[in-house]
Amino acid sequence: MQSGALRIVYQPIVSLTEAEVHAHEALVRGPHGSSFQSPEALLQGAAMEGCLFEFEVACVRLALKGWHSLGQTGRIFVNLSASALMHLMRSRDPQTLKEFLQACKVLPRNLILEITEHERVQDMDGFATVVQQVHSTGVGIALDDFGDGRSSLRLWSQIKPEVVKIDKYFTRDISVHADKLKTIQAIQQLAETFDSLLVAEGIETGDDLRVLRDLGVQLGQGYFLGRPQAEPLREVNEGTREVLQDNRLAVLPVRGSANARGTLRRISIVDAPVLALSTTNDEVAKLFAQSPHVHALAVVSEGRPVGLINRVSFMNEYAKLYYREVAGRKPCTTHINFQPRIVERSHRIDELVGILTSDDQRYLNDGFIVTENGRYVGLGTGEQLVRSVTESRIEAARHANPLTFLPGNVPTSQHLQRLLRRGGGFVACYADLNQFKPFNDYYGYWRGDEMIRLMARVAQEHCDRRKDFLGHIGGDDFVLLFQSPDWHERCSRIVERFNAAARELFEPQARQQGGIHAEDRFGVRRFFPCTTVSMGVIRVESGKYQRAEDVANAAAVAKNRAKTENLGIWVQPKDPLPAELGQGNHWPFGRQTLAA
């Protein structure tokens, strides 16, 4: 600091909606080639020397004076820790801050103090008061690295920052991570609640930038947008402009596997009377008689379940000759299953599949005991569990197909609706396998599944994941939403590649004769050619369709024409066929493909 060896570099913060430089962040660097070149080393050294506050203030002063000397009049973000800001404002009044800015010749409204925290803020209320004083001078506040573990939601709520910067962990590779995308969307809801602008930090690829743009994140920062440099950037670079002005929609990542959600709270729990270890067999029989709807009774000690008595097993013993006279007044302990399945009410349904597949069928017959915080609340039946698991898996399959792990009906419809809202042109293709049912019946479901996975692989290989969306909407039906200009060539390659590879799944004799002899839907044995794929294609121009369902109907018509005319690809002409021809076979909100 004394020798003037500190230097400031400026990294652009870019408006993702306007494709313009919105502001710059001032970053401190040490002497080139020295051990203090990085900001982390400088901060660590200042802390070791006991001059961290003086170092931070010196950096602010250097950044602002440098900003003015460069003739800049735009907004500048300057880093300052919460502890340094509190020390500064408590030792000086707000007027002193105004005079300091005047001396640096920087307007208060152009300065954003970016709160960087290396430790959690301990005195939240005191810091909120200090922030109010800063706001009174016209200086803005930004919260840095939200989500890294130190910047808390309470801090955001209390200080009401104008800007919140999202930690780079959540933005890096967001184009391929669905969980990160969901996190950003949740942060966006918070930003709307607290009326804050969001800056996505750590943008290093055009794919990530395109996704963040389409999510509606207002501002971005990162090496792809511009590296820190001594001279502030006046205009965005060519690569950034190309991505931000590209009207093609990003293909948002979805979960790569079907994920059945839901907890036991969705299951109707049986409210049944409970037994004690001392309950007699006669009393158990009486309770079963009084509660004909219960399949079992739980044995509870001090509010916690210890065992279970199955109705059928107990009554079979109790009905035996002389049993009541011999054992009616004895405790019921001989009938207790002391190893029942006990499940917390917050347990996820899909994690209970083990009950259905267990070799010990007692768990399915006896059901299970439901607890909350370890205390008994009721019983669950195997029948209820089967129904809930089935419903949960069906709902999950609508989001991601469990066979191919491709997006299902719901994300396909959502992406289609996003394309329609954007208003640009795209191409919708509906692909369906020909003669798949006879193949599946003849060779079995295992090879049938391999045929469907083959179609998924071939389609993926010929789609540009940055521009084109591939969905598996059930059975042997696939949807491709192209933004690639060479969509026709891609479709042709898919048809050619799949038809050739599909023949290899047939036995040599079937390949030689070009197909198989099998029964049709009416039980009549006839010849079926080898499985191929047909694709119905419609070109969606801006304003032509308003709803995803309309596009689906038109695509279904095109697919039916391709299959009827035994074509690999059929492209809808300028004047489309009546949409009614395709009704009942569309994917948004449809049931046929879901059932398949």
PyMOL commands that set and color helices and strands:
alter all, ss='L'
color gray80, all
select helices_A, chain A and resi 39-49+52-69+82-91+94-104+108-110+124-136+153-159+168-171+178-194+206-215+238-244+264-266+281-290+311-318+323-327+332-335+349-357+362-366+382-397+409-422+436-443+445-461+487-503+508-513+548-564+579-582+592-595
alter helices_A, ss='H'
color red, helices_A
select strands_A, chain A and resi 7-15+20-29+75-80+111-115+140-146+163-166+197-200+219-220+274-275+296-301+304-310+342-344+368-372+375-380+426-434+469-474+477-482+515-519+525-529+532-540+569-571
alter strands_A, ss='S'
color yellow, strands_A
deselect
rebuild
show_as cartoon
